[in-house]
Amino acid sequence: MNLEAAAAYAERHGLEALLVQREDETLFERYAAGLGAHKPHALYSGTKSFWGPVALAAEEDGLLSLDEPVGATFASWNAGLKARVTLRQLLALTSGIGFGGLGSAVPSYEKALAVELKNQPGAVFTYSGIPLQVFGAVLAEKLGPRNLTPHEYLQSRVLDRAAVKVGSWRTLASGTKPLPTGAFVAATEWAKYGRFVLATPSLATCFAGSSVNPKYGLGWWLGSDGVAYASGSGGQALYLIPNERAVVVKFGRSSSYKHDAFLKRLLTGG
């Protein structure tokens, strides 16, 4: 890996933190003034990367099946196009729900469930936060008998096993925490999460693209040579690089930052 070339590109695009680890070894780290390895930083849509592993854990626990319809939990989704929407499609952003629900516009579970579809389920990939909120509504219902929220289940079932601590979460007006965004996590903690995911073969389903978008799995973008990454607004990223047994955390504040350009420099020096 060409760490200096990648860092130079990131520096030109509002770099706030860059941490590269191979297993337990730190290969490179650089932080902007006032930031550091242990200061929580907004992940924005990088938060989506948590929910594929959560869904697989819930499937393993017998709480749900990825291919069950939303209508199995909410009767209002048993008619029309909504009757065909599965939990897998929600996580893969192919449910037919239109663009929206990002940033400060994340709807409550109730409002997300009331949204009408824009497309046939399974026919179009649409980047949106609303499908994650629908998934959250389903998961909350499934977890009701256990007196757990989706975020409590995430912590106990996934993050605790990775020894990862979230600094804080946004809270919606409804009093719940959002699924598509909202986590604040330190660079070292997100790197631990990346190492955990990389070392857990049972999470491979998260990195299988859909027929309508082979470059997006369950909350993760898929690059070449097995590289996968979580992505958030402003240049937030968690890269998993299996061939190098490495993870890369990158925090930033630039709309001009491009993942492909960073990865090209990192992996080839070009």
C-alpha positions in Angstrom: 0.0 0.0 0.0 1.2 3.5 -0.8 0.3 5.2 2.4 2.0 8.5 1.7 0.3 8.9 -1.7 -3.1 8.2 -0.2 -2.5 10.6 2.7 -1.4 13.3 0.3 -4.7 13.0 -1.6 -6.7 13.0 1.6 -4.8 16.1 2.8 -5.9 18.0 -0.3 -9.5 17.2 0.5 -10.0 18.2 4.1 -8.4 15.4 6.0 -9.3 15.2 9.7 -8.1 11.7 10.5 -6.4 8.8 8.7 -5.6 5.5 10.5 -4.3 2.4 8.8 -4.1 -0.9 10.7 -3.1 -4.4 9.7 -4.6 -6.7 12.3 -3.3 -5.2 15.6 -0.5 -3.2 14.1 -0.8 0.5 13.3 0.9 1.2 10.0 0.0 4.9 9.6 -1.9 7.6 11.4 -2.4 11.3 10.9 -4.8 13.8 12.6 -5.8 17.4 12.0 -5.3 19.9 14.8 -7.7 19.4 17.6 -8.6 15.8 16.6 -7.0 12.6 17.6 -7.3 8.8 17.6 -9.8 8.7 20.5 -12.1 11.7 19.8 -15.5 10.6 18.5 -16.3 11.9 15.0 -19.6 11.9 13.0 -19.9 8.9 10.7 -22.9 10.3 8.9 -24.1 7.5 6.5 -21.1 5.4 7.5 -23.5 4.4 10.3 -25.3 2.2 7.7 -22.5 -0.3 7.9 -23.7 -1.5 11.3 -27.0 -2.8 10.2 -26.1 -5.6 7.8 -24.1 -7.4 10.6 -27.0 -6.7 12.9 -29.5 -8.3 10.5 -27.3 -11.4 10.2 -27.0 -11.6 13.9 -30.8 -11.3 14.3 -31.3 -14.0 11.6 -28.8 -16.3 13.5 -30.8 -15.6 16.7 -34.1 -16.6 15.0 -35.6 -13.1 15.2 -36.0 -12.7 11.5 -35.1 -13.9 8.0 -33.5 -11.5 5.5 -35.9 -12.7 2.8 -39.1 -12.3 4.9 -41.5 -9.5 3.8 -42.0 -6.4 5.9 -45.7 -7.4 5.8 -44.9 -10.4 8.1 -44.5 -7.8 10.8 -46.7 -4.9 9.7 -50.1 -5.7 8.2 -50.1 -2.3 6.4 -47.4 -3.7 4.1 -49.5 -6.7 3.0 -51.1 -4.9 0.0 -49.9 -3.7 -3.4 -46.2 -3.4 -4.2 -45.3 -3.2 -0.5 -46.3 -6.8 0.0 -43.2 -7.8 -2.1 -40.7 -5.8 -0.1 -38.2 -7.9 1.9 -35.8 -7.0 4.7 -32.9 -7.8 2.4 -34.2 -5.2 -0.1 -34.4 -2.6 2.6 -30.8 -3.1 3.5 -29.6 -3.3 -0.1 -31.6 -0.1 -0.9 -33.6 -1.9 -3.6 -37.0 -1.9 -1.9 -38.6 0.6 -4.3 -38.6 3.4 -1.7 -37.5 6.8 -3.2 -34.7 9.1 -2.3 -34.9 10.9 1.1 -34.5 10.5 4.8 -30.9 11.6 4.9 -29.1 13.9 7.2 -31.5 15.9 9.3 -34.5 14.5 7.3 -34.5 11.0 8.8 -38.1 10.1 9.6 -39.5 8.4 12.6 -40.4 4.7 12.3 -44.0 5.6 11.9 -43.4 8.1 9.1 -41.0 5.7 7.3 -43.7 2.9 7.3 -46.2 5.3 5.8 -44.0 6.2 2.8 -45.3 5.0 -0.5 -43.0 3.2 -3.0 -41.6 5.0 -6.0 -40.5 1.9 -7.9 -41.1 -1.9 -8.2 -39.3 -3.7 -5.4 -36.0 -5.2 -6.5 -35.9 -3.2 -9.7 -34.0 0.0 -8.9 -31.2 0.9 -6.5 -32.0 4.2 -4.7 -29.7 5.7 -2.1 -32.0 6.7 0.8 -32.2 6.6 4.6 -35.9 5.7 4.7 -35.4 1.9 4.1 -33.1 1.7 7.1 -35.8 3.3 9.2 -38.4 0.8 8.0 -35.9 -2.0 8.9 -35.5 -0.3 12.3 -39.3 -0.4 12.8 -39.3 -4.1 12.0 -36.4 -4.9 14.2 -37.9 -2.8 17.1 -41.0 -4.9 16.9 -39.1 -8.1 16.9 -37.1 -7.0 19.9 -40.1 -5.9 21.9 -40.4 -9.1 23.9 -36.7 -8.7 24.9 -37.2 -5.1 26.0 -34.4 -4.0 23.7 -34.1 -1.3 21.1 -32.3 -1.8 17.8 -29.4 0.2 19.0 -29.2 -1.7 22.3 -29.2 -5.0 20.3 -26.5 -3.6 18.0 -24.3 -2.8 21.0 -24.9 -6.1 22.9 -24.9 -8.5 19.9 -22.3 -6.9 17.6 -20.3 -4.0 19.0 -19.6 -5.6 22.4 -18.2 -8.6 20.6 -15.9 -6.3 18.7 -15.1 -4.4 21.9 -16.3 -1.2 20.2 -17.7 1.8 22.0 -19.8 4.4 20.3 -19.1 7.9 21.6 -22.7 9.1 21.1 -25.8 9.0 18.9 -28.2 11.5 17.5 -31.7 11.3 18.8 -34.8 12.0 16.7 -37.8 14.1 17.8 -39.6 10.8 18.4 -37.0 9.9 21.1 -35.5 7.1 19.1 -32.1 6.9 17.5 -31.7 6.8 13.7 -30.3 3.8 11.8 -29.0 5.4 8.5 -26.9 8.0 10.3 -26.2 9.5 13.7 -23.3 7.6 15.2 -20.2 9.4 16.6 -17.2 7.0 16.8 -13.5 7.5 17.4 -11.0 6.5 14.7 -9.6 3.7 16.8 -13.1 2.3 17.6 -14.2 2.3 14.0 -10.9 0.6 13.1 -11.7 -2.1 15.7 -15.2 -2.5 14.1 -13.5 -2.9 10.7 -11.1 -5.5 12.0 -14.0 -7.5 13.5 -16.0 -7.5 10.3 -12.9 -8.4 8.3 -12.2 -11.3 10.6 -15.8 -12.7 10.7 -16.5 -15.0 7.7 -20.2 -15.3 8.7 -20.7 -11.6 7.6 -19.8 -12.3 4.0 -23.5 -11.8 3.0 -23.0 -8.1 3.7 -20.6 -8.0 0.7 -22.8 -9.6 -1.9 -24.2 -7.0 -4.3 -27.7 -7.0 -5.7 -28.6 -7.7 -9.3 -29.5 -4.1 -9.8 -26.4 -2.7 -8.1 -23.5 -5.2 -7.8 -21.5 -2.5 -6.1 -23.6 -2.2 -3.0 -24.2 -4.9 -0.4 -26.0 -4.6 2.9 -24.9 -1.2 4.0 -21.4 -1.5 2.4 -20.1 -0.2 -1.0 -18.2 -2.8 -2.9 -15.0 -2.0 -4.9 -12.6 -4.2 -6.8 -10.4 -7.0 -5.5 -12.7 -7.6 -2.5 -12.4 -4.1 -1.1 -15.5 -2.9 0.7 -16.2 0.4 2.4 -18.6 2.3 4.6 -19.2 5.8 3.3 -20.4 9.0 5.0 -21.0 12.6 3.8 -17.9 14.8 3.8 -15.5 12.0 3.1 -16.0 9.7 6.1 -14.9 6.1 5.2 -14.0 2.8 6.7 -12.2 0.7 4.1 -11.8 -3.1 4.4 -8.9 -4.4 2.3 -8.8 -8.3 2.6 -5.7 -8.8 0.4 -3.7 -6.6 2.8 -5.6 -7.8 6.0 -5.9 -4.1 6.6 -8.5 -1.6 7.6 -8.4 2.2 6.9 -10.4 4.8 8.8 -10.6 8.2 7.1 -12.5 11.2 8.5 -12.8 14.5 6.6 -14.8 17.6 5.7 -14.8 17.9 1.9 -17.5 17.2 -0.7 -14.8 16.9 -3.3 -13.2 13.8 -1.8 -13.6 10.6 -4.0 -13.3 7.1 -2.7 -12.0 5.7 -6.0 -9.3 8.3 -6.2 -8.1 7.6 -2.6 -8.2 3.8 -3.2 -6.3 4.1 -6.5 -3.5 6.0 -4.7 -3.5 3.7 -1.7 -3.4 0.4 -3.6 -1.4 1.4 -6.7 0.2 4.7 -5.9 -1.4 6.2 -9.1 
